[in-house]
Amino acid sequence: MNDSKKREVIEALEAYMRLHGLSANEISAQTGINSSYISHMRSGATTIKVGDKEVEIQNKYYEQLARLSGYELEKSYWSPKKTDQIIRMMATLEDARAYGYTNLIIGETGCGKTFSANLFAKQYPKDFYIVTVGSQDFINDMLTKLIKTLKVKTTAVSKSRRLEAIVEHLKSIKLKGYKPVIYFDESEYMKSSMLTSMKELYDNLHGVCGIVMGGTDQFIKNLEKLRRKNKDGMPQFYRRIKFGIRYLPAIDRSFKAFIGEYDKPLQRFLRENCDNYGELHDVLVPALREADRTGVEINEEFIKVVLGIQN
Protein backbone atom coordinates (compact mmCIF):
# COMPACT_ATOMS: atom_id res chain seq x y z
CA MET A 1 0.00 0.00 0.00
CA ASN A 2 1.53 3.34 -1.03
CA ASP A 3 1.65 6.44 1.17
CA SER A 4 -1.11 8.18 -0.81
CA LYS A 5 -3.51 5.30 -0.19
CA LYS A 6 -2.58 5.26 3.50
CA ARG A 7 -3.42 8.98 3.77
CA GLU A 8 -6.80 8.34 2.15
CA VAL A 9 -7.51 5.60 4.69
CA ILE A 10 -6.71 7.95 7.57
CA GLU A 11 -8.86 10.72 6.04
CA ALA A 12 -11.76 8.26 5.85
CA LEU A 13 -11.12 7.23 9.46
CA GLU A 14 -11.15 10.86 10.64
CA ALA A 15 -14.47 11.45 8.86
CA TYR A 16 -15.91 8.28 10.40
CA MET A 17 -14.78 9.34 13.88
CA ARG A 18 -16.33 12.79 13.49
CA LEU A 19 -19.59 11.37 12.15
CA HIS A 20 -20.04 8.98 15.09
CA GLY A 21 -18.28 10.97 17.81
CA LEU A 22 -15.68 8.26 18.34
CA SER A 23 -12.46 8.64 20.25
CA ALA A 24 -9.12 7.06 19.39
CA ASN A 25 -9.52 4.73 22.38
CA GLU A 26 -12.89 3.57 21.05
CA ILE A 27 -11.34 2.90 17.65
CA SER A 28 -8.62 0.92 19.40
CA ALA A 29 -11.22 -1.08 21.32
CA GLN A 30 -13.22 -1.86 18.16
CA THR A 31 -10.25 -2.90 16.03
CA GLY A 32 -7.80 -4.27 18.58
CA ILE A 33 -5.10 -1.97 17.16
CA ASN A 34 -2.82 -0.52 19.84
CA SER A 35 -3.75 3.11 20.54
CA SER A 36 -0.16 4.26 20.04
CA TYR A 37 -0.24 2.82 16.51
CA ILE A 38 -3.48 4.68 15.80
CA SER A 39 -1.99 7.95 17.10
CA HIS A 40 1.04 7.57 14.86
CA MET A 41 -1.07 6.72 11.84
CA ARG A 42 -3.38 9.68 12.43
CA SER A 43 -0.39 12.01 12.66
CA GLY A 44 0.74 10.88 9.21
CA ALA A 45 3.59 8.66 10.38
CA THR A 46 4.03 5.36 8.60
CA THR A 47 6.65 4.01 11.02
CA ILE A 48 6.73 3.48 14.77
CA LYS A 49 9.54 2.86 17.23
CA VAL A 50 9.56 -0.64 18.69
CA GLY A 51 12.33 -1.04 21.23
CA ASP A 52 15.33 0.66 19.68
CA LYS A 53 14.18 0.09 16.09
CA GLU A 54 11.97 2.16 13.79
CA VAL A 55 9.65 -0.27 12.00
CA GLU A 56 7.11 0.15 9.21
CA ILE A 57 3.46 0.10 10.32
CA GLN A 58 2.03 -2.95 8.59
CA ASN A 59 -0.60 -2.67 5.88
CA LYS A 60 -2.96 -4.90 7.86
CA TYR A 61 -3.61 -2.06 10.31
CA TYR A 62 -4.60 0.31 7.51
CA GLU A 63 -6.79 -2.43 6.06
CA GLN A 64 -8.58 -2.85 9.41
CA LEU A 65 -9.22 0.89 9.66
CA ALA A 66 -10.45 0.96 6.06
CA ARG A 67 -12.97 -1.81 6.78
CA LEU A 68 -14.17 -0.02 9.90
CA SER A 69 -14.68 3.33 8.19
CA GLY A 70 -16.16 1.85 5.02
CA TYR A 71 -13.30 2.99 2.82
CA GLU A 72 -12.90 0.72 -0.20
CA LEU A 73 -9.28 -0.19 -0.86
CA GLU A 74 -10.31 -2.07 -3.97
CA LYS A 75 -13.09 -1.67 -6.48
CA SER A 76 -16.36 -2.99 -5.10
CA TYR A 77 -18.35 -5.37 -7.27
CA TRP A 78 -21.36 -5.61 -4.97
CA SER A 79 -23.33 -2.70 -3.60
CA PRO A 80 -26.29 -2.68 -1.17
CA LYS A 81 -29.72 -2.66 -2.75
CA LYS A 82 -32.85 -1.57 -0.91
CA THR A 83 -34.49 -4.98 -1.02
CA ASP A 84 -37.73 -5.59 0.85
CA GLN A 85 -35.77 -7.75 3.29
CA ILE A 86 -33.21 -5.06 4.12
CA ILE A 87 -35.89 -2.39 4.52
CA ARG A 88 -37.93 -4.56 6.91
CA MET A 89 -34.91 -5.70 8.89
CA MET A 90 -33.44 -2.22 9.31
CA ALA A 91 -36.81 -0.93 10.53
CA THR A 92 -37.00 -3.75 13.10
CA LEU A 93 -33.48 -3.01 14.33
CA GLU A 94 -34.30 0.70 14.59
CA ASP A 95 -37.34 -0.07 16.76
CA ALA A 96 -35.32 -2.42 18.95
CA ARG A 97 -32.75 0.32 19.42
CA ALA A 98 -35.28 3.04 20.15
CA TYR A 99 -37.53 1.10 22.54
CA GLY A 100 -35.42 -1.80 23.86
CA TYR A 101 -37.62 -4.40 22.15
CA THR A 102 -36.91 -8.11 21.91
CA ASN A 103 -37.51 -9.45 18.41
CA LEU A 104 -37.03 -12.56 16.33
CA ILE A 105 -36.24 -11.84 12.68
CA ILE A 106 -37.01 -14.84 10.48
CA GLY A 107 -35.81 -14.92 6.89
CA GLU A 108 -34.57 -17.32 4.25
CA THR A 109 -30.92 -18.25 3.97
CA GLY A 110 -29.13 -15.72 1.80
CA CYS A 111 -31.80 -13.00 2.07
CA GLY A 112 -29.39 -10.49 3.64
CA LYS A 113 -29.84 -10.79 7.42
CA THR A 114 -26.13 -10.77 8.23
CA PHE A 115 -25.46 -8.15 5.56
CA SER A 116 -28.15 -5.88 7.03
CA ALA A 117 -26.84 -6.34 10.58
CA ASN A 118 -23.36 -5.31 9.46
CA LEU A 119 -24.78 -2.22 7.73
CA PHE A 120 -26.61 -1.31 10.93
CA ALA A 121 -23.41 -1.82 12.94
CA LYS A 122 -21.66 0.77 10.77
CA GLN A 123 -24.44 3.27 11.54
CA TYR A 124 -24.26 2.67 15.29
CA PRO A 125 -20.71 1.53 16.09
CA LYS A 126 -20.90 2.55 19.76
CA ASP A 127 -23.81 0.47 20.97
CA PHE A 128 -24.80 -2.18 18.41
CA TYR A 129 -23.27 -5.57 19.07
CA ILE A 130 -23.27 -8.68 16.88
CA VAL A 131 -22.83 -12.16 18.33
CA THR A 132 -22.78 -15.09 15.90
CA VAL A 133 -24.18 -18.33 17.29
CA GLY A 134 -22.18 -21.40 16.28
CA SER A 135 -23.63 -24.83 15.58
CA GLN A 136 -21.45 -26.32 18.34
CA ASP A 137 -22.04 -23.55 20.89
CA PHE A 138 -23.40 -24.21 24.36
CA ILE A 139 -24.53 -21.67 26.94
CA ASN A 140 -21.01 -21.00 28.26
CA ASP A 141 -19.76 -20.43 24.72
CA MET A 142 -22.46 -17.84 24.14
CA LEU A 143 -21.75 -16.10 27.43
CA THR A 144 -18.04 -15.97 26.58
CA LYS A 145 -18.85 -14.41 23.21
CA LEU A 146 -21.12 -11.85 24.86
CA ILE A 147 -18.51 -10.92 27.47
CA LYS A 148 -15.85 -10.51 24.78
CA THR A 149 -18.08 -8.54 22.39
CA LEU A 150 -19.43 -6.22 25.10
CA LYS A 151 -16.01 -5.99 26.80
CA VAL A 152 -17.50 -6.90 30.17
CA LYS A 153 -14.96 -6.86 33.00
CA THR A 154 -15.70 -9.90 35.11
CA THR A 155 -13.92 -12.82 36.72
CA ALA A 156 -17.17 -14.69 37.33
CA VAL A 157 -17.13 -18.40 36.59
CA SER A 158 -20.71 -19.55 37.13
CA LYS A 159 -23.26 -19.03 34.38
CA SER A 160 -25.61 -17.04 36.61
CA ARG A 161 -22.86 -14.67 37.75
CA ARG A 162 -21.60 -14.17 34.22
CA LEU A 163 -25.13 -13.41 33.04
CA GLU A 164 -25.55 -10.99 35.91
CA ALA A 165 -22.32 -9.20 34.94
CA ILE A 166 -23.55 -8.88 31.34
CA VAL A 167 -26.88 -7.41 32.49
CA GLU A 168 -25.21 -4.88 34.80
CA HIS A 169 -22.79 -3.86 32.06
CA LEU A 170 -25.62 -3.21 29.60
CA LYS A 171 -27.56 -1.23 32.20
CA SER A 172 -24.50 0.95 32.76
CA ILE A 173 -24.24 1.55 29.00
CA LYS A 174 -27.89 2.64 28.95
CA LEU A 175 -27.31 5.02 31.87
CA LYS A 176 -24.54 6.70 29.89
CA GLY A 177 -27.10 7.70 27.27
CA TYR A 178 -26.54 4.95 24.73
CA LYS A 179 -29.18 2.67 23.20
CA PRO A 180 -27.62 -0.79 23.25
CA VAL A 181 -28.81 -3.59 20.99
CA ILE A 182 -27.46 -7.13 20.81
CA TYR A 183 -28.05 -8.98 17.54
CA PHE A 184 -27.69 -12.75 17.67
CA ASP A 185 -26.91 -13.95 14.16
CA GLU A 186 -27.74 -17.50 13.01
CA SER A 187 -30.01 -18.03 16.00
CA GLU A 188 -31.39 -21.24 14.54
CA TYR A 189 -28.38 -22.84 16.24
CA MET A 190 -29.53 -21.80 19.72
CA LYS A 191 -30.01 -24.70 22.08
CA SER A 192 -32.67 -24.79 24.82
CA SER A 193 -30.20 -23.61 27.50
CA MET A 194 -29.38 -20.56 25.39
CA LEU A 195 -33.04 -19.77 24.89
CA THR A 196 -33.58 -19.95 28.64
CA SER A 197 -30.82 -17.36 29.00
CA MET A 198 -32.59 -15.22 26.38
CA LYS A 199 -35.62 -15.25 28.68
CA GLU A 200 -33.45 -14.04 31.57
CA LEU A 201 -31.94 -11.30 29.40
CA TYR A 202 -35.43 -10.26 28.33
CA ASP A 203 -36.69 -10.13 31.93
CA ASN A 204 -33.74 -8.03 33.06
CA LEU A 205 -33.23 -5.81 30.03
CA HIS A 206 -36.67 -5.17 28.52
CA GLY A 207 -36.74 -1.48 27.62
CA VAL A 208 -33.04 -1.17 28.45
CA CYS A 209 -31.34 -3.12 25.68
CA GLY A 210 -32.76 -4.36 22.41
CA ILE A 211 -32.33 -8.11 21.94
CA VAL A 212 -32.75 -9.31 18.37
CA MET A 213 -32.35 -12.89 17.22
CA GLY A 214 -32.01 -13.44 13.49
CA GLY A 215 -32.44 -16.86 11.93
CA THR A 216 -34.19 -19.07 9.41
CA ASP A 217 -37.56 -20.74 9.89
CA GLN A 218 -35.65 -23.60 11.55
CA PHE A 219 -35.43 -21.33 14.59
CA ILE A 220 -39.22 -21.12 14.87
CA LYS A 221 -39.60 -24.87 14.29
CA ASN A 222 -37.08 -25.64 17.04
CA LEU A 223 -38.75 -23.19 19.41
CA GLU A 224 -42.19 -24.65 18.73
CA LYS A 225 -40.85 -28.17 19.28
CA LEU A 226 -39.30 -27.23 22.64
CA ARG A 227 -42.50 -25.44 23.66
CA ARG A 228 -44.67 -28.48 22.84
CA LYS A 229 -42.33 -30.68 24.87
CA ASN A 230 -42.76 -28.22 27.74
CA LYS A 231 -39.00 -27.82 28.10
CA ASP A 232 -37.98 -25.75 31.11
CA GLY A 233 -38.59 -22.08 30.44
CA MET A 234 -39.78 -22.50 26.84
CA PRO A 235 -43.50 -21.72 27.28
CA GLN A 236 -42.53 -18.63 29.30
CA PHE A 237 -39.97 -17.53 26.72
CA TYR A 238 -42.40 -18.04 23.84
CA ARG A 239 -45.07 -16.00 25.60
CA ARG A 240 -42.66 -13.10 25.90
CA ILE A 241 -41.56 -13.04 22.27
CA LYS A 242 -44.73 -14.28 20.52
CA PHE A 243 -45.68 -10.85 19.22
CA GLY A 244 -42.10 -9.82 18.60
CA ILE A 245 -41.59 -12.26 15.73
CA ARG A 246 -40.96 -10.51 12.41
CA TYR A 247 -40.98 -12.48 9.16
CA LEU A 248 -38.99 -11.00 6.29
CA PRO A 249 -40.61 -10.98 2.84
CA ALA A 250 -39.75 -13.78 0.43
CA ILE A 251 -36.72 -13.25 -1.79
CA ASP A 252 -37.50 -11.72 -5.17
CA ARG A 253 -36.05 -14.46 -7.35
CA SER A 254 -36.31 -12.34 -10.45
CA PHE A 255 -33.33 -10.46 -8.92
CA LYS A 256 -34.45 -7.41 -10.89
CA ALA A 257 -32.69 -4.99 -8.52
CA PHE A 258 -29.36 -6.72 -9.22
CA ILE A 259 -29.28 -8.01 -12.79
CA GLY A 260 -31.42 -5.67 -14.92
CA GLU A 261 -28.35 -4.39 -16.80
CA TYR A 262 -27.39 -7.81 -18.20
CA ASP A 263 -28.64 -9.46 -21.38
CA LYS A 264 -31.60 -11.84 -21.31
CA PRO A 265 -29.65 -15.13 -21.54
CA LEU A 266 -27.46 -14.14 -18.58
CA GLN A 267 -30.48 -13.03 -16.56
CA ARG A 268 -32.17 -16.36 -17.27
CA PHE A 269 -29.02 -18.28 -16.28
CA LEU A 270 -28.73 -16.41 -12.98
CA ARG A 271 -32.40 -16.93 -12.12
CA GLU A 272 -32.22 -20.63 -12.91
CA ASN A 273 -29.04 -21.24 -10.91
CA CYS A 274 -29.21 -18.86 -7.92
CA ASP A 275 -31.65 -19.44 -5.08
CA ASN A 276 -30.90 -16.29 -3.07
CA TYR A 277 -28.96 -13.02 -2.94
CA GLY A 278 -25.98 -14.72 -1.32
CA GLU A 279 -25.60 -17.18 -4.18
CA LEU A 280 -26.09 -14.39 -6.72
CA HIS A 281 -23.20 -12.53 -5.03
CA ASP A 282 -21.02 -15.64 -5.16
CA VAL A 283 -21.60 -16.01 -8.90
CA LEU A 284 -21.37 -12.37 -10.00
CA VAL A 285 -18.49 -10.99 -7.95
CA PRO A 286 -15.72 -13.32 -9.18
CA ALA A 287 -17.05 -13.07 -12.73
CA LEU A 288 -17.14 -9.25 -12.67
CA ARG A 289 -13.64 -9.13 -11.19
CA GLU A 290 -12.33 -11.45 -13.92
CA ALA A 291 -14.14 -9.45 -16.61
CA ASP A 292 -12.40 -6.30 -15.39
CA ARG A 293 -9.03 -8.04 -15.37
CA THR A 294 -9.36 -9.48 -18.86
CA GLY A 295 -11.41 -6.75 -20.52
CA VAL A 296 -13.99 -9.31 -21.64
CA GLU A 297 -17.69 -8.46 -21.66
CA ILE A 298 -19.63 -10.44 -19.08
CA ASN A 299 -22.22 -12.88 -20.44
CA GLU A 300 -23.54 -16.35 -19.74
CA GLU A 301 -20.69 -18.18 -21.47
CA PHE A 302 -18.06 -16.08 -19.72
CA ILE A 303 -19.58 -16.80 -16.29
CA LYS A 304 -19.63 -20.54 -17.07
CA VAL A 305 -15.93 -20.39 -17.93
CA VAL A 306 -15.07 -18.47 -14.75
CA LEU A 307 -17.05 -20.91 -12.59
CA GLY A 308 -15.85 -23.99 -14.45
CA ILE A 309 -19.34 -25.01 -15.49
CA GLN A 310 -19.46 -27.47 -18.39
CA ASN A 311 -22.11 -26.94 -21.04
C-alpha positions as CSV (number, residue, x, y, z in Angstrom):
1,M,0.0,0.0,0.0
2,N,1.5,3.3,-1.0
3,D,1.7,6.4,1.2
4,S,-1.1,8.2,-0.8
5,K,-3.5,5.3,-0.2
6,K,-2.6,5.3,3.5
7,R,-3.4,9.0,3.8
8,E,-6.8,8.3,2.2
9,V,-7.5,5.6,4.7
10,I,-6.7,7.9,7.6
11,E,-8.9,10.7,6.0
12,A,-11.8,8.3,5.9
13,L,-11.1,7.2,9.5
14,E,-11.2,10.9,10.6
15,A,-14.5,11.5,8.9
16,Y,-15.9,8.3,10.4
17,M,-14.8,9.3,13.9
18,R,-16.3,12.8,13.5
19,L,-19.6,11.4,12.2
20,H,-20.0,9.0,15.1
21,G,-18.3,11.0,17.8
22,L,-15.7,8.3,18.3
23,S,-12.5,8.6,20.3
24,A,-9.1,7.1,19.4
25,N,-9.5,4.7,22.4
26,E,-12.9,3.6,21.1
27,I,-11.3,2.9,17.6
28,S,-8.6,0.9,19.4
29,A,-11.2,-1.1,21.3
30,Q,-13.2,-1.9,18.2
31,T,-10.3,-2.9,16.0
32,G,-7.8,-4.3,18.6
33,I,-5.1,-2.0,17.2
34,N,-2.8,-0.5,19.8
35,S,-3.8,3.1,20.5
36,S,-0.2,4.3,20.0
37,Y,-0.2,2.8,16.5
38,I,-3.5,4.7,15.8
39,S,-2.0,8.0,17.1
40,H,1.0,7.6,14.9
41,M,-1.1,6.7,11.8
42,R,-3.4,9.7,12.4
43,S,-0.4,12.0,12.7
44,G,0.7,10.9,9.2
45,A,3.6,8.7,10.4
46,T,4.0,5.4,8.6
47,T,6.6,4.0,11.0
48,I,6.7,3.5,14.8
49,K,9.5,2.9,17.2
50,V,9.6,-0.6,18.7
51,G,12.3,-1.0,21.2
52,D,15.3,0.7,19.7
53,K,14.2,0.1,16.1
54,E,12.0,2.2,13.8
55,V,9.6,-0.3,12.0
56,E,7.1,0.1,9.2
57,I,3.5,0.1,10.3
58,Q,2.0,-2.9,8.6
59,N,-0.6,-2.7,5.9
60,K,-3.0,-4.9,7.9
61,Y,-3.6,-2.1,10.3
62,Y,-4.6,0.3,7.5
63,E,-6.8,-2.4,6.1
64,Q,-8.6,-2.9,9.4
65,L,-9.2,0.9,9.7
66,A,-10.4,1.0,6.1
67,R,-13.0,-1.8,6.8
68,L,-14.2,0.0,9.9
69,S,-14.7,3.3,8.2
70,G,-16.2,1.8,5.0
71,Y,-13.3,3.0,2.8
72,E,-12.9,0.7,-0.2
73,L,-9.3,-0.2,-0.9
74,E,-10.3,-2.1,-4.0
75,K,-13.1,-1.7,-6.5
76,S,-16.4,-3.0,-5.1
77,Y,-18.3,-5.4,-7.3
78,W,-21.4,-5.6,-5.0
79,S,-23.3,-2.7,-3.6
80,P,-26.3,-2.7,-1.2
81,K,-29.7,-2.7,-2.7
82,K,-32.8,-1.6,-0.9
83,T,-34.5,-5.0,-1.0
84,D,-37.7,-5.6,0.9
85,Q,-35.8,-7.8,3.3
86,I,-33.2,-5.1,4.1
87,I,-35.9,-2.4,4.5
88,R,-37.9,-4.6,6.9
89,M,-34.9,-5.7,8.9
90,M,-33.4,-2.2,9.3
91,A,-36.8,-0.9,10.5
92,T,-37.0,-3.8,13.1
93,L,-33.5,-3.0,14.3
94,E,-34.3,0.7,14.6
95,D,-37.3,-0.1,16.8
96,A,-35.3,-2.4,19.0
97,R,-32.7,0.3,19.4
98,A,-35.3,3.0,20.1
99,Y,-37.5,1.1,22.5
100,G,-35.4,-1.8,23.9
101,Y,-37.6,-4.4,22.2
102,T,-36.9,-8.1,21.9
103,N,-37.5,-9.5,18.4
104,L,-37.0,-12.6,16.3
105,I,-36.2,-11.8,12.7
106,I,-37.0,-14.8,10.5
107,G,-35.8,-14.9,6.9
108,E,-34.6,-17.3,4.3
109,T,-30.9,-18.3,4.0
110,G,-29.1,-15.7,1.8
111,C,-31.8,-13.0,2.1
112,G,-29.4,-10.5,3.6
113,K,-29.8,-10.8,7.4
114,T,-26.1,-10.8,8.2
115,F,-25.5,-8.2,5.6
116,S,-28.1,-5.9,7.0
117,A,-26.8,-6.3,10.6
118,N,-23.4,-5.3,9.5
119,L,-24.8,-2.2,7.7
120,F,-26.6,-1.3,10.9
121,A,-23.4,-1.8,12.9
122,K,-21.7,0.8,10.8
123,Q,-24.4,3.3,11.5
124,Y,-24.3,2.7,15.3
125,P,-20.7,1.5,16.1
126,K,-20.9,2.6,19.8
127,D,-23.8,0.5,21.0
128,F,-24.8,-2.2,18.4
129,Y,-23.3,-5.6,19.1
130,I,-23.3,-8.7,16.9
131,V,-22.8,-12.2,18.3
132,T,-22.8,-15.1,15.9
133,V,-24.2,-18.3,17.3
134,G,-22.2,-21.4,16.3
135,S,-23.6,-24.8,15.6
136,Q,-21.5,-26.3,18.3
137,D,-22.0,-23.5,20.9
138,F,-23.4,-24.2,24.4
139,I,-24.5,-21.7,26.9
140,N,-21.0,-21.0,28.3
141,D,-19.8,-20.4,24.7
142,M,-22.5,-17.8,24.1
143,L,-21.7,-16.1,27.4
144,T,-18.0,-16.0,26.6
145,K,-18.8,-14.4,23.2
146,L,-21.1,-11.8,24.9
147,I,-18.5,-10.9,27.5
148,K,-15.9,-10.5,24.8
149,T,-18.1,-8.5,22.4
150,L,-19.4,-6.2,25.1
151,K,-16.0,-6.0,26.8
152,V,-17.5,-6.9,30.2
153,K,-15.0,-6.9,33.0
154,T,-15.7,-9.9,35.1
155,T,-13.9,-12.8,36.7
156,A,-17.2,-14.7,37.3
157,V,-17.1,-18.4,36.6
158,S,-20.7,-19.6,37.1
159,K,-23.3,-19.0,34.4
160,S,-25.6,-17.0,36.6
161,R,-22.9,-14.7,37.7
162,R,-21.6,-14.2,34.2
163,L,-25.1,-13.4,33.0
164,E,-25.6,-11.0,35.9
165,A,-22.3,-9.2,34.9
166,I,-23.6,-8.9,31.3
167,V,-26.9,-7.4,32.5
168,E,-25.2,-4.9,34.8
169,H,-22.8,-3.9,32.1
170,L,-25.6,-3.2,29.6
171,K,-27.6,-1.2,32.2
172,S,-24.5,0.9,32.8
173,I,-24.2,1.5,29.0
174,K,-27.9,2.6,29.0
175,L,-27.3,5.0,31.9
176,K,-24.5,6.7,29.9
177,G,-27.1,7.7,27.3
178,Y,-26.5,5.0,24.7
179,K,-29.2,2.7,23.2
180,P,-27.6,-0.8,23.3
181,V,-28.8,-3.6,21.0
182,I,-27.5,-7.1,20.8
183,Y,-28.0,-9.0,17.5
184,F,-27.7,-12.8,17.7
185,D,-26.9,-13.9,14.2
186,E,-27.7,-17.5,13.0
187,S,-30.0,-18.0,16.0
188,E,-31.4,-21.2,14.5
189,Y,-28.4,-22.8,16.2
190,M,-29.5,-21.8,19.7
191,K,-30.0,-24.7,22.1
192,S,-32.7,-24.8,24.8
193,S,-30.2,-23.6,27.5
194,M,-29.4,-20.6,25.4
195,L,-33.0,-19.8,24.9
196,T,-33.6,-20.0,28.6
197,S,-30.8,-17.4,29.0
198,M,-32.6,-15.2,26.4
199,K,-35.6,-15.2,28.7
200,E,-33.4,-14.0,31.6
201,L,-31.9,-11.3,29.4
202,Y,-35.4,-10.3,28.3
203,D,-36.7,-10.1,31.9
204,N,-33.7,-8.0,33.1
205,L,-33.2,-5.8,30.0
206,H,-36.7,-5.2,28.5
207,G,-36.7,-1.5,27.6
208,V,-33.0,-1.2,28.5
209,C,-31.3,-3.1,25.7
210,G,-32.8,-4.4,22.4
211,I,-32.3,-8.1,21.9
212,V,-32.8,-9.3,18.4
213,M,-32.4,-12.9,17.2
214,G,-32.0,-13.4,13.5
215,G,-32.4,-16.9,11.9
216,T,-34.2,-19.1,9.4
217,D,-37.6,-20.7,9.9
218,Q,-35.6,-23.6,11.6
219,F,-35.4,-21.3,14.6
220,I,-39.2,-21.1,14.9
221,K,-39.6,-24.9,14.3
222,N,-37.1,-25.6,17.0
223,L,-38.7,-23.2,19.4
224,E,-42.2,-24.6,18.7
225,K,-40.8,-28.2,19.3
226,L,-39.3,-27.2,22.6
227,R,-42.5,-25.4,23.7
228,R,-44.7,-28.5,22.8
229,K,-42.3,-30.7,24.9
230,N,-42.8,-28.2,27.7
231,K,-39.0,-27.8,28.1
232,D,-38.0,-25.7,31.1
233,G,-38.6,-22.1,30.4
234,M,-39.8,-22.5,26.8
235,P,-43.5,-21.7,27.3
236,Q,-42.5,-18.6,29.3
237,F,-40.0,-17.5,26.7
238,Y,-42.4,-18.0,23.8
239,R,-45.1,-16.0,25.6
240,R,-42.7,-13.1,25.9
241,I,-41.6,-13.0,22.3
242,K,-44.7,-14.3,20.5
243,F,-45.7,-10.9,19.2
244,G,-42.1,-9.8,18.6
245,I,-41.6,-12.3,15.7
246,R,-41.0,-10.5,12.4
247,Y,-41.0,-12.5,9.2
248,L,-39.0,-11.0,6.3
249,P,-40.6,-11.0,2.8
250,A,-39.7,-13.8,0.4
251,I,-36.7,-13.2,-1.8
252,D,-37.5,-11.7,-5.2
253,R,-36.0,-14.5,-7.4
254,S,-36.3,-12.3,-10.5
255,F,-33.3,-10.5,-8.9
256,K,-34.4,-7.4,-10.9
257,A,-32.7,-5.0,-8.5
258,F,-29.4,-6.7,-9.2
259,I,-29.3,-8.0,-12.8
260,G,-31.4,-5.7,-14.9
261,E,-28.4,-4.4,-16.8
262,Y,-27.4,-7.8,-18.2
263,D,-28.6,-9.5,-21.4
264,K,-31.6,-11.8,-21.3
265,P,-29.7,-15.1,-21.5
266,L,-27.5,-14.1,-18.6
267,Q,-30.5,-13.0,-16.6
268,R,-32.2,-16.4,-17.3
269,F,-29.0,-18.3,-16.3
270,L,-28.7,-16.4,-13.0
271,R,-32.4,-16.9,-12.1
272,E,-32.2,-20.6,-12.9
273,N,-29.0,-21.2,-10.9
274,C,-29.2,-18.9,-7.9
275,D,-31.6,-19.4,-5.1
276,N,-30.9,-16.3,-3.1
277,Y,-29.0,-13.0,-2.9
278,G,-26.0,-14.7,-1.3
279,E,-25.6,-17.2,-4.2
280,L,-26.1,-14.4,-6.7
281,H,-23.2,-12.5,-5.0
282,D,-21.0,-15.6,-5.2
283,V,-21.6,-16.0,-8.9
284,L,-21.4,-12.4,-10.0
285,V,-18.5,-11.0,-7.9
286,P,-15.7,-13.3,-9.2
287,A,-17.0,-13.1,-12.7
288,L,-17.1,-9.3,-12.7
289,R,-13.6,-9.1,-11.2
290,E,-12.3,-11.4,-13.9
291,A,-14.1,-9.5,-16.6
292,D,-12.4,-6.3,-15.4
293,R,-9.0,-8.0,-15.4
294,T,-9.4,-9.5,-18.9
295,G,-11.4,-6.8,-20.5
296,V,-14.0,-9.3,-21.6
297,E,-17.7,-8.5,-21.7
298,I,-19.6,-10.4,-19.1
299,N,-22.2,-12.9,-20.4
300,E,-23.5,-16.4,-19.7
301,E,-20.7,-18.2,-21.5
302,F,-18.1,-16.1,-19.7
303,I,-19.6,-16.8,-16.3
304,K,-19.6,-20.5,-17.1
305,V,-15.9,-20.4,-17.9
306,V,-15.1,-18.5,-14.7
307,L,-17.0,-20.9,-12.6
308,G,-15.9,-24.0,-14.4
309,I,-19.3,-25.0,-15.5
310,Q,-19.5,-27.5,-18.4
311,N,-22.1,-26.9,-21.0
